[in-house]
Amino acid sequence: AQSVTQLDSQVPVFEEAPVELRCNYSSSVSVYLFWYVQYPNQGLQLLLKYLSGSTLVESINGFEAEFNKSQTSFHLRKPSVHISDTAEYFCAVSESRDDKIIFGKGTRLHILP
Amino acid sequence: DGGITQSPKYLFRKEGQNVTLSCEQNLNHDAMYWYRQDPGQGLRLIYYSQIVNDFQKGDIAEGYSVSREKKESFPLTVTSAQKNPTAFYLCASSIGTGNTIYFGEGSWLTVV
């Protein structure tokens, strides 16, 4: 069965600094990988996903994530964060053989002024 | 408007009572999910269903039950066997494998 590990429960970072949110997964078959974001007092929404093809995927608001099969990772990065990026970020994994989707425990991104 | 509707938004129940949370979607999605969100625990999968009349246990199914008699509906019953039922419950749906899942606004259940 698949599993997801987000090692950092909270990440503080200064505004305009780069950030990396770590995600590792385990699975015995091929996977689909997702990052979801939950802004304060809002529901979860998709940020980006990897299904196949290029291992680097991007979102419309400057985040990117790279699928690394050998390290079983899908870390989320942004070169320069903004106060509006304050949110909780969830990594999720789905095995290609069925619809089961497992989420990590989430990482709270705190942007410091 | 298309989306996922969960009801009620807030629910209070006495310990020992069963309670059913409603989830309806008009997105024509085949897959539906129930998650529980607790602080510091992320989202934990309770049950999921890939097709009508079929559902699978997630990681924390004990004390919960579901049904999928219609494509658009996936109600969750929190039974008295659930040891710690007070939580925020999220219903979600998806077209299928590898596709984006969409979430409802959630239901807060408090058991006293």
Chai-1 contact restraints between the chains, C-beta under 6 A:
chainA,res_idxA,chainB,res_idxB,connection_type,confidence,min_distance_angstrom,max_distance_angstrom,comment,restraint_id
A,Y32,B,G98,contact,1.0,0.0,6.0,A-B,restraint_1
A,G43,B,F103,contact,1.0,0.0,6.0,A-B,restraint_2
A,G43,B,E105,contact,1.0,0.0,6.0,A-B,restraint_3
A,L44,B,F103,contact,1.0,0.0,6.0,A-B,restraint_4
A,L46,B,T100,contact,1.0,0.0,6.0,A-B,restraint_5
A,L51,B,G98,contact,1.0,0.0,6.0,A-B,restraint_6
A,D99,B,A31,contact,1.0,0.0,6.0,A-B,restraint_7
A,D99,B,Q50,contact,1.0,0.0,6.0,A-B,restraint_8
A,D99,B,T97,contact,1.0,0.0,6.0,A-B,restraint_9
A,K100,B,Y48,contact,1.0,0.0,6.0,A-B,restraint_10
A,F103,B,G42,contact,1.0,0.0,6.0,A-B,restraint_11
A,F103,B,L43,contact,1.0,0.0,6.0,A-B,restraint_12
A,G104,B,G42,contact,1.0,0.0,6.0,A-B,restraint_13
A,K105,B,G42,contact,1.0,0.0,6.0,A-B,restraint_14
A,G106,B,G42,contact,1.0,0.0,6.0,A-B,restraint_15
